[in-house]
Amino acid sequence: MREPTFLVLTALAGEPQHGYAVIEDVARITDGRVRLRAGTLYAALDRLRTEGLIEVEREEVVQSRLRRYYRLTGLGEARLTEETRRLRTQATIAEKRLRGLRGATA
C-alpha cells in the first residue's frame, strides 16, 4: 500500500471527514511531512471508493459547494489493520538490525 493511501485510510479511521479535512488531518498526523494535494487526494478517494475501502457517508452543500464526507467500510478497516501489522513487522525487523549494527560497531 502506498503511503498516501495508508494516510488517507488512517485519517478516515478516526471519523468521517470531507476532503479538505482529510488533507489537514494527514498533515497533522505526519507533523507536516506529508501535504496531500487536492488532485492526489480526490484521485485516491475515487480509487478507494471503487475498491470498496471507503464510502460516502453523507453530502451537504456549504457555500454553494457540495461537500462529501467519507468513512471507512469494514473492508477498509480490515485493509488498514493488515497494513498496520505489516508496517509494524517491517519496523521491528529494521530496529533489530540497527541494534545489531550498533553492537557490531561499538
MINURO-643561 format. One record per residue: residue in three letters; residue number from 1; x, y negated, z of N, C-alpha, C, O in turn. Coordinates in nm, 2 decimals, padded with zeros to 4 digits, always signed. Example, Ala and Ser with C-alpha at 12.3 -4.5 7.8 and 13.67 -1.06 7.14 Angstrom:
2
+-------+-------+--------+--------+--------+--------+--------+--------+--------+--------+--------+--------+--------+--------+
! rovex ! lummi !   n_xx !   n_yy !   n_zz !  ca_xx !  ca_yy !  ca_zz !   c_xx !   c_yy !   c_zz !   o_xx !   o_yy !   o_zz !
+-------+-------+--------+--------+--------+--------+--------+--------+--------+--------+--------+--------+--------+--------+
!   Ala !     1 ! +01.32 ! +00.57 ! +00.78 ! +01.23 ! +00.45 ! +00.78 ! +01.32 ! +00.33 ! +00.78 ! +01.42 ! +00.33 ! +00.85 !
!   Ser !     2 ! +01.28 ! +00.22 ! +00.71 ! +01.37 ! +00.11 ! +00.71 ! +01.29 ! +00.00 ! +00.79 ! +01.34 ! -00.11 ! +00.80 !
+-------+-------+--------+--------+--------+--------+--------+--------+--------+--------+--------+--------+--------+--------+
This chain:
106
+-------+-------+--------+--------+--------+--------+--------+--------+--------+--------+--------+--------+--------+--------+
! rovex ! lummi !   n_xx !   n_yy !   n_zz !  ca_xx !  ca_yy !  ca_zz !   c_xx !   c_yy !   c_zz !   o_xx !   o_yy !   o_zz !
+-------+-------+--------+--------+--------+--------+--------+--------+--------+--------+--------+--------+--------+--------+
!   Met !     1 ! +00.09 ! +00.12 ! +00.00 ! +00.00 ! +00.00 ! +00.00 ! +00.09 ! -00.12 ! +00.00 ! +00.19 ! -00.13 ! +00.08 !
!   Arg !     2 ! +00.06 ! -00.22 ! -00.08 ! +00.14 ! -00.34 ! -00.09 ! +00.11 ! -00.43 ! +00.03 ! +00.00 ! -00.43 ! +00.09 !
!   Glu !     3 ! +00.20 ! -00.51 ! +00.07 ! +00.19 ! -00.59 ! +00.19 ! +00.07 ! -00.69 ! +00.18 ! +00.00 ! -00.69 ! +00.28 !
!   Pro !     4 ! +00.04 ! -00.76 ! +00.07 ! -00.08 ! -00.84 ! +00.07 ! -00.21 ! -00.77 ! +00.10 ! -00.30 ! -00.81 ! +00.17 !
!   Thr !     5 ! -00.22 ! -00.65 ! +00.04 ! -00.34 ! -00.56 ! +00.07 ! -00.35 ! -00.53 ! +00.22 ! -00.45 ! -00.54 ! +00.28 !
!   Phe !     6 ! -00.24 ! -00.48 ! +00.27 ! -00.23 ! -00.45 ! +00.42 ! -00.27 ! -00.57 ! +00.50 ! -00.35 ! -00.55 ! +00.60 !
!   Leu !     7 ! -00.22 ! -00.68 ! +00.47 ! -00.25 ! -00.80 ! +00.55 ! -00.40 ! -00.85 ! +00.53 ! -00.46 ! -00.89 ! +00.63 !
!   Val !     8 ! -00.46 ! -00.84 ! +00.41 ! -00.60 ! -00.87 ! +00.39 ! -00.68 ! -00.77 ! +00.47 ! -00.78 ! -00.82 ! +00.54 !
!   Leu !     9 ! -00.65 ! -00.65 ! +00.47 ! -00.73 ! -00.55 ! +00.55 ! -00.72 ! -00.57 ! +00.70 ! -00.81 ! -00.56 ! +00.77 !
!   Thr !    10 ! -00.60 ! -00.61 ! +00.74 ! -00.57 ! -00.64 ! +00.88 ! -00.65 ! -00.76 ! +00.92 ! -00.71 ! -00.76 ! +01.03 !
!   Ala !    11 ! -00.66 ! -00.86 ! +00.84 ! -00.74 ! -00.98 ! +00.87 ! -00.88 ! -00.95 ! +00.88 ! -00.95 ! -01.00 ! +00.97 !
!   Leu !    12 ! -00.93 ! -00.87 ! +00.80 ! -01.07 ! -00.83 ! +00.80 ! -01.11 ! -00.73 ! +00.91 ! -01.23 ! -00.71 ! +00.94 !
!   Ala !    13 ! -01.01 ! -00.67 ! +00.97 ! -01.03 ! -00.57 ! +01.08 ! -01.08 ! -00.64 ! +01.20 ! -01.15 ! -00.59 ! +01.28 !
!   Gly !    14 ! -01.04 ! -00.77 ! +01.21 ! -01.08 ! -00.85 ! +01.33 ! -01.23 ! -00.88 ! +01.33 ! -01.30 ! -00.87 ! +01.43 !
!   Glu !    15 ! -01.27 ! -00.93 ! +01.21 ! -01.41 ! -00.97 ! +01.20 ! -01.44 ! -01.01 ! +01.05 ! -01.34 ! -01.03 ! +00.98 !
!   Pro !    16 ! -01.56 ! -01.01 ! +01.01 ! -01.59 ! -01.05 ! +00.87 ! -01.54 ! -01.20 ! +00.85 ! -01.56 ! -01.28 ! +00.94 !
!   Gln !    17 ! -01.48 ! -01.22 ! +00.73 ! -01.43 ! -01.36 ! +00.70 ! -01.45 ! -01.39 ! +00.56 ! -01.47 ! -01.30 ! +00.47 !
!   His !    18 ! -01.46 ! -01.52 ! +00.53 ! -01.46 ! -01.57 ! +00.39 ! -01.32 ! -01.59 ! +00.34 ! -01.23 ! -01.58 ! +00.42 !
!   Gly !    19 ! -01.31 ! -01.60 ! +00.21 ! -01.17 ! -01.61 ! +00.15 ! -01.07 ! -01.70 ! +00.21 ! -00.96 ! -01.66 ! +00.24 !
!   Tyr !    20 ! -01.11 ! -01.83 ! +00.23 ! -01.01 ! -01.92 ! +00.28 ! -00.97 ! -01.88 ! +00.43 ! -00.86 ! -01.90 ! +00.47 !
!   Ala !    21 ! -01.07 ! -01.83 ! +00.50 ! -01.04 ! -01.79 ! +00.64 ! -00.94 ! -01.67 ! +00.64 ! -00.85 ! -01.66 ! +00.73 !
!   Val !    22 ! -00.95 ! -01.58 ! +00.54 ! -00.85 ! -01.47 ! +00.53 ! -00.71 ! -01.53 ! +00.50 ! -00.61 ! -01.49 ! +00.56 !
!   Ile !    23 ! -00.70 ! -01.63 ! +00.41 ! -00.58 ! -01.69 ! +00.38 ! -00.51 ! -01.75 ! +00.50 ! -00.39 ! -01.73 ! +00.53 !
!   Glu !    24 ! -00.59 ! -01.82 ! +00.58 ! -00.54 ! -01.88 ! +00.71 ! -00.50 ! -01.77 ! +00.81 ! -00.40 ! -01.79 ! +00.88 !
!   Asp !    25 ! -00.58 ! -01.67 ! +00.82 ! -00.55 ! -01.56 ! +00.92 ! -00.43 ! -01.49 ! +00.88 ! -00.35 ! -01.45 ! +00.97 !
!   Val !    26 ! -00.41 ! -01.46 ! +00.75 ! -00.28 ! -01.39 ! +00.71 ! -00.16 ! -01.48 ! +00.74 ! -00.06 ! -01.43 ! +00.79 !
!   Ala !    27 ! -00.17 ! -01.61 ! +00.72 ! -00.06 ! -01.70 ! +00.76 ! -00.04 ! -01.69 ! +00.91 ! +00.08 ! -01.69 ! +00.95 !
!   Arg !    28 ! -00.14 ! -01.69 ! +00.98 ! -00.13 ! -01.69 ! +01.13 ! -00.07 ! -01.56 ! +01.18 ! +00.02 ! -01.56 ! +01.26 !
!   Ile !    29 ! -00.12 ! -01.44 ! +01.13 ! -00.07 ! -01.31 ! +01.18 ! +00.08 ! -01.28 ! +01.13 ! +00.14 ! -01.20 ! +01.19 !
!   Thr !    30 ! +00.12 ! -01.36 ! +01.03 ! +00.26 ! -01.34 ! +00.98 ! +00.35 ! -01.46 ! +01.02 ! +00.46 ! -01.47 ! +00.97 !
!   Asp !    31 ! +00.30 ! -01.54 ! +01.12 ! +00.37 ! -01.66 ! +01.16 ! +00.42 ! -01.74 ! +01.04 ! +00.53 ! -01.80 ! +01.04 !
!   Gly !    32 ! +00.33 ! -01.75 ! +00.94 ! +00.36 ! -01.84 ! +00.83 ! +00.45 ! -01.78 ! +00.72 ! +00.48 ! -01.84 ! +00.62 !
!   Arg !    33 ! +00.50 ! -01.66 ! +00.74 ! +00.59 ! -01.59 ! +00.65 ! +00.52 ! -01.56 ! +00.52 ! +00.58 ! -01.57 ! +00.41 !
!   Val !    34 ! +00.39 ! -01.53 ! +00.52 ! +00.31 ! -01.50 ! +00.40 ! +00.20 ! -01.60 ! +00.38 ! +00.12 ! -01.62 ! +00.47 !
!   Arg !    35 ! +00.20 ! -01.67 ! +00.27 ! +00.10 ! -01.76 ! +00.23 ! +00.03 ! -01.71 ! +00.11 ! +00.08 ! -01.73 ! +00.00 !
!   Leu !    36 ! -00.08 ! -01.65 ! +00.12 ! -00.16 ! -01.60 ! +00.00 ! -00.21 ! -01.71 ! -00.08 ! -00.26 ! -01.81 ! -00.03 !
!   Arg !    37 ! -00.20 ! -01.70 ! -00.21 ! -00.26 ! -01.80 ! -00.30 ! -00.40 ! -01.75 ! -00.33 ! -00.43 ! -01.63 ! -00.32 !
!   Ala !    38 ! -00.49 ! -01.84 ! -00.36 ! -00.63 ! -01.81 ! -00.39 ! -00.64 ! -01.70 ! -00.50 ! -00.72 ! -01.61 ! -00.48 !
!   Gly !    39 ! -00.57 ! -01.72 ! -00.60 ! -00.58 ! -01.62 ! -00.71 ! -00.54 ! -01.48 ! -00.67 ! -00.60 ! -01.38 ! -00.71 !
!   Thr !    40 ! -00.43 ! -01.47 ! -00.59 ! -00.39 ! -01.34 ! -00.54 ! -00.49 ! -01.29 ! -00.45 ! -00.52 ! -01.17 ! -00.46 !
!   Leu !    41 ! -00.55 ! -01.37 ! -00.36 ! -00.65 ! -01.32 ! -00.26 ! -00.77 ! -01.27 ! -00.33 ! -00.81 ! -01.16 ! -00.31 !
!   Tyr !    42 ! -00.83 ! -01.35 ! -00.42 ! -00.95 ! -01.31 ! -00.48 ! -00.94 ! -01.19 ! -00.58 ! -01.03 ! -01.11 ! -00.59 !
!   Ala !    43 ! -00.82 ! -01.18 ! -00.64 ! -00.80 ! -01.05 ! -00.72 ! -00.79 ! -00.93 ! -00.63 ! -00.84 ! -00.83 ! -00.66 !
!   Ala !    44 ! -00.73 ! -00.95 ! -00.51 ! -00.72 ! -00.84 ! -00.41 ! -00.86 ! -00.81 ! -00.36 ! -00.89 ! -00.69 ! -00.34 !
!   Leu !    45 ! -00.93 ! -00.91 ! -00.33 ! -01.07 ! -00.88 ! -00.27 ! -01.15 ! -00.81 ! -00.37 ! -01.23 ! -00.71 ! -00.34 !
!   Asp !    46 ! -01.15 ! -00.85 ! -00.50 ! -01.22 ! -00.78 ! -00.61 ! -01.18 ! -00.63 ! -00.62 ! -01.26 ! -00.54 ! -00.63 !
!   Arg !    47 ! -01.05 ! -00.61 ! -00.61 ! -00.99 ! -00.47 ! -00.62 ! -01.04 ! -00.39 ! -00.50 ! -01.08 ! -00.27 ! -00.51 !
!   Leu !    48 ! -01.03 ! -00.45 ! -00.38 ! -01.06 ! -00.38 ! -00.26 ! -01.21 ! -00.34 ! -00.26 ! -01.25 ! -00.24 ! -00.21 !
!   Arg !    49 ! -01.30 ! -00.43 ! -00.31 ! -01.44 ! -00.40 ! -00.32 ! -01.46 ! -00.29 ! -00.42 ! -01.54 ! -00.20 ! -00.39 !
!   Thr !    50 ! -01.39 ! -00.29 ! -00.53 ! -01.41 ! -00.18 ! -00.63 ! -01.37 ! -00.05 ! -00.57 ! -01.43 ! +00.06 ! -00.60 !
!   Glu !    51 ! -01.26 ! -00.05 ! -00.49 ! -01.21 ! +00.07 ! -00.42 ! -01.30 ! +00.12 ! -00.30 ! -01.28 ! +00.22 ! -00.25 !
!   Gly !    52 ! -01.40 ! +00.03 ! -00.26 ! -01.48 ! +00.07 ! -00.15 ! -01.42 ! +00.04 ! -00.02 ! -01.47 ! +00.10 ! +00.08 !
!   Leu !    53 ! -01.31 ! -00.03 ! -00.01 ! -01.25 ! -00.06 ! +00.12 ! -01.31 ! -00.18 ! +00.19 ! -01.30 ! -00.18 ! +00.32 !
!   Ile !    54 ! -01.37 ! -00.27 ! +00.12 ! -01.44 ! -00.38 ! +00.18 ! -01.57 ! -00.40 ! +00.11 ! -01.59 ! -00.34 ! +00.00 !
!   Glu !    55 ! -01.66 ! -00.48 ! +00.17 ! -01.79 ! -00.51 ! +00.11 ! -01.83 ! -00.65 ! +00.15 ! -01.78 ! -00.70 ! +00.25 !
!   Val !    56 ! -01.92 ! -00.71 ! +00.08 ! -01.97 ! -00.84 ! +00.11 ! -02.07 ! -00.82 ! +00.22 ! -02.16 ! -00.75 ! +00.21 !
!   Glu !    57 ! -02.04 ! -00.89 ! +00.34 ! -02.14 ! -00.88 ! +00.45 ! -02.25 ! -00.98 ! +00.43 ! -02.37 ! -00.94 ! +00.45 !
!   Arg !    58 ! -02.22 ! -01.10 ! +00.39 ! -02.32 ! -01.20 ! +00.36 ! -02.27 ! -01.31 ! +00.28 ! -02.15 ! -01.32 ! +00.26 !
!   Glu !    59 ! -02.36 ! -01.39 ! +00.22 ! -02.32 ! -01.51 ! +00.15 ! -02.40 ! -01.63 ! +00.20 ! -02.51 ! -01.61 ! +00.25 !
!   Glu !    60 ! -02.33 ! -01.74 ! +00.19 ! -02.40 ! -01.87 ! +00.23 ! -02.35 ! -01.98 ! +00.14 ! -02.24 ! -01.97 ! +00.08 !
!   Val !    61 ! -02.43 ! -02.08 ! +00.13 ! -02.39 ! -02.20 ! +00.05 ! -02.34 ! -02.30 ! +00.15 ! -02.41 ! -02.34 ! +00.24 !
!   Val !    62 ! -02.22 ! -02.35 ! +00.12 ! -02.16 ! -02.46 ! +00.21 ! -02.11 ! -02.57 ! +00.11 ! -02.03 ! -02.54 ! +00.02 !
!   Gln !    63 ! -02.16 ! -02.68 ! +00.13 ! -02.13 ! -02.80 ! +00.04 ! -02.14 ! -02.76 ! -00.10 ! -02.05 ! -02.79 ! -00.18 !
!   Ser !    64 ! -02.25 ! -02.70 ! -00.14 ! -02.29 ! -02.67 ! -00.27 ! -02.20 ! -02.56 ! -00.33 ! -02.20 ! -02.54 ! -00.45 !
!   Arg !    65 ! -02.12 ! -02.49 ! -00.25 ! -02.04 ! -02.38 ! -00.30 ! -02.08 ! -02.25 ! -00.23 ! -02.11 ! -02.25 ! -00.11 !
!   Leu !    66 ! -02.07 ! -02.14 ! -00.30 ! -02.10 ! -02.01 ! -00.24 ! -01.98 ! -01.96 ! -00.16 ! -01.87 ! -01.96 ! -00.21 !
!   Arg !    67 ! -02.01 ! -01.92 ! -00.04 ! -01.91 ! -01.86 ! +00.05 ! -01.95 ! -01.72 ! +00.08 ! -02.05 ! -01.69 ! +00.13 !
!   Arg !    68 ! -01.86 ! -01.62 ! +00.04 ! -01.88 ! -01.48 ! +00.07 ! -01.80 ! -01.44 ! +00.19 ! -01.68 ! -01.47 ! +00.20 !
!   Tyr !    69 ! -01.87 ! -01.37 ! +00.28 ! -01.80 ! -01.31 ! +00.39 ! -01.78 ! -01.16 ! +00.37 ! -01.87 ! -01.09 ! +00.33 !
!   Tyr !    70 ! -01.65 ! -01.12 ! +00.38 ! -01.62 ! -00.98 ! +00.36 ! -01.59 ! -00.91 ! +00.49 ! -01.55 ! -00.97 ! +00.59 !
!   Arg !    71 ! -01.62 ! -00.77 ! +00.49 ! -01.59 ! -00.69 ! +00.60 ! -01.53 ! -00.56 ! +00.56 ! -01.56 ! -00.52 ! +00.44 !
!   Leu !    72 ! -01.46 ! -00.49 ! +00.65 ! -01.41 ! -00.36 ! +00.62 ! -01.52 ! -00.26 ! +00.61 ! -01.62 ! -00.27 ! +00.68 !
!   Thr !    73 ! -01.51 ! -00.16 ! +00.52 ! -01.60 ! -00.05 ! +00.53 ! -01.54 ! +00.06 ! +00.61 ! -01.42 ! +00.05 ! +00.66 !
!   Gly !    74 ! -01.61 ! +00.17 ! +00.63 ! -01.55 ! +00.28 ! +00.71 ! -01.42 ! +00.34 ! +00.63 ! -01.32 ! +00.37 ! +00.70 !
!   Leu !    75 ! -01.43 ! +00.34 ! +00.50 ! -01.32 ! +00.39 ! +00.42 ! -01.20 ! +00.29 ! +00.44 ! -01.09 ! +00.33 ! +00.45 !
!   Gly !    76 ! -01.23 ! +00.16 ! +00.44 ! -01.13 ! +00.06 ! +00.46 ! -01.06 ! +00.07 ! +00.59 ! -00.94 ! +00.06 ! +00.60 !
!   Glu !    77 ! -01.14 ! +00.10 ! +00.69 ! -01.08 ! +00.11 ! +00.83 ! -00.99 ! +00.24 ! +00.83 ! -00.88 ! +00.24 ! +00.89 !
!   Ala !    78 ! -01.04 ! +00.35 ! +00.77 ! -00.95 ! +00.47 ! +00.76 ! -00.82 ! +00.45 ! +00.69 ! -00.72 ! +00.49 ! +00.73 !
!   Arg !    79 ! -00.83 ! +00.37 ! +00.58 ! -00.70 ! +00.35 ! +00.50 ! -00.61 ! +00.26 ! +00.58 ! -00.49 ! +00.28 ! +00.57 !
!   Leu !    80 ! -00.66 ! +00.16 ! +00.65 ! -00.58 ! +00.07 ! +00.73 ! -00.52 ! +00.15 ! +00.84 ! -00.40 ! +00.13 ! +00.87 !
!   Thr !    81 ! -00.59 ! +00.23 ! +00.90 ! -00.54 ! +00.32 ! +01.01 ! -00.43 ! +00.41 ! +00.96 ! -00.32 ! +00.42 ! +01.02 !
!   Glu !    82 ! -00.45 ! +00.47 ! +00.84 ! -00.35 ! +00.56 ! +00.78 ! -00.22 ! +00.48 ! +00.75 ! -00.11 ! +00.52 ! +00.77 !
!   Glu !    83 ! -00.24 ! +00.36 ! +00.69 ! -00.12 ! +00.28 ! +00.65 ! -00.04 ! +00.23 ! +00.78 ! +00.08 ! +00.22 ! +00.77 !
!   Thr !    84 ! -00.12 ! +00.20 ! +00.88 ! -00.05 ! +00.15 ! +01.00 ! +00.03 ! +00.26 ! +01.06 ! +00.14 ! +00.24 ! +01.11 !
!   Arg !    85 ! -00.02 ! +00.39 ! +01.06 ! +00.06 ! +00.50 ! +01.11 ! +00.18 ! +00.52 ! +01.02 ! +00.29 ! +00.55 ! +01.08 !
!   Arg !    86 ! +00.17 ! +00.51 ! +00.89 ! +00.28 ! +00.53 ! +00.80 ! +00.39 ! +00.43 ! +00.83 ! +00.51 ! +00.46 ! +00.83 !
!   Leu !    87 ! +00.35 ! +00.30 ! +00.84 ! +00.45 ! +00.20 ! +00.87 ! +00.52 ! +00.22 ! +01.01 ! +00.64 ! +00.19 ! +01.02 !
!   Arg !    88 ! +00.44 ! +00.26 ! +01.10 ! +00.50 ! +00.28 ! +01.24 ! +00.60 ! +00.39 ! +01.23 ! +00.71 ! +00.38 ! +01.29 !
!   Thr !    89 ! +00.57 ! +00.50 ! +01.16 ! +00.66 ! +00.61 ! +01.14 ! +00.79 ! +00.56 ! +01.08 ! +00.90 ! +00.59 ! +01.12 !
!   Gln !    90 ! +00.78 ! +00.48 ! +00.97 ! +00.90 ! +00.43 ! +00.90 ! +00.98 ! +00.34 ! +00.99 ! +01.10 ! +00.34 ! +00.98 !
!   Ala !    91 ! +00.91 ! +00.26 ! +01.06 ! +00.98 ! +00.16 ! +01.16 ! +01.06 ! +00.24 ! +01.26 ! +01.17 ! +00.21 ! +01.30 !
!   Thr !    92 ! +01.00 ! +00.35 ! +01.31 ! +01.06 ! +00.43 ! +01.41 ! +01.19 ! +00.50 ! +01.36 ! +01.29 ! +00.50 ! +01.43 !
!   Ile !    93 ! +01.18 ! +00.55 ! +01.24 ! +01.30 ! +00.61 ! +01.17 ! +01.41 ! +00.50 ! +01.16 ! +01.52 ! +00.53 ! +01.19 !
!   Ala !    94 ! +01.37 ! +00.38 ! +01.11 ! +01.47 ! +00.28 ! +01.09 ! +01.54 ! +00.24 ! +01.22 ! +01.66 ! +00.22 ! +01.23 !
!   Glu !    95 ! +01.46 ! +00.23 ! +01.33 ! +01.51 ! +00.19 ! +01.46 ! +01.61 ! +00.30 ! +01.51 ! +01.72 ! +00.27 ! +01.56 !
!   Lys !    96 ! +01.58 ! +00.43 ! +01.50 ! +01.67 ! +00.54 ! +01.54 ! +01.80 ! +00.53 ! +01.46 ! +01.91 ! +00.55 ! +01.52 !
!   Arg !    97 ! +01.79 ! +00.51 ! +01.33 ! +01.91 ! +00.50 ! +01.25 ! +02.00 ! +00.38 ! +01.29 ! +02.12 ! +00.39 ! +01.29 !
!   Leu !    98 ! +01.93 ! +00.27 ! +01.32 ! +02.01 ! +00.15 ! +01.36 ! +02.07 ! +00.17 ! +01.49 ! +02.19 ! +00.13 ! +01.51 !
!   Arg !    99 ! +02.01 ! +00.24 ! +01.59 ! +02.07 ! +00.27 ! +01.71 ! +02.19 ! +00.36 ! +01.69 ! +02.29 ! +00.34 ! +01.76 !
!   Gly !   100 ! +02.18 ! +00.45 ! +01.60 ! +02.29 ! +00.54 ! +01.57 ! +02.40 ! +00.47 ! +01.51 ! +02.52 ! +00.50 ! +01.53 !
!   Leu !   101 ! +02.37 ! +00.37 ! +01.42 ! +02.47 ! +00.29 ! +01.36 ! +02.55 ! +00.20 ! +01.46 ! +02.67 ! +00.19 ! +01.45 !
!   Arg !   102 ! +02.47 ! +00.14 ! +01.55 ! +02.54 ! +00.06 ! +01.65 ! +02.62 ! +00.14 ! +01.74 ! +02.73 ! +00.10 ! +01.79 !
!   Gly !   103 ! +02.58 ! +00.27 ! +01.77 ! +02.66 ! +00.35 ! +01.86 ! +02.78 ! +00.40 ! +01.79 ! +02.89 ! +00.42 ! +01.86 !
!   Ala !   104 ! +02.78 ! +00.42 ! +01.66 ! +02.90 ! +00.46 ! +01.58 ! +03.00 ! +00.35 ! +01.57 ! +03.12 ! +00.38 ! +01.56 !
!   Thr !   105 ! +02.95 ! +00.22 ! +01.57 ! +03.05 ! +00.11 ! +01.55 ! +03.09 ! +00.05 ! +01.68 ! +03.18 ! -00.04 ! +01.68 !
!   Ala !   106 ! +03.04 ! +00.10 ! +01.79 ! +03.08 ! +00.04 ! +01.93 ! +03.21 ! +00.09 ! +01.97 ! +03.25 ! +00.06 ! +02.08 !
+-------+-------+--------+--------+--------+--------+--------+--------+--------+--------+--------+--------+--------+--------+
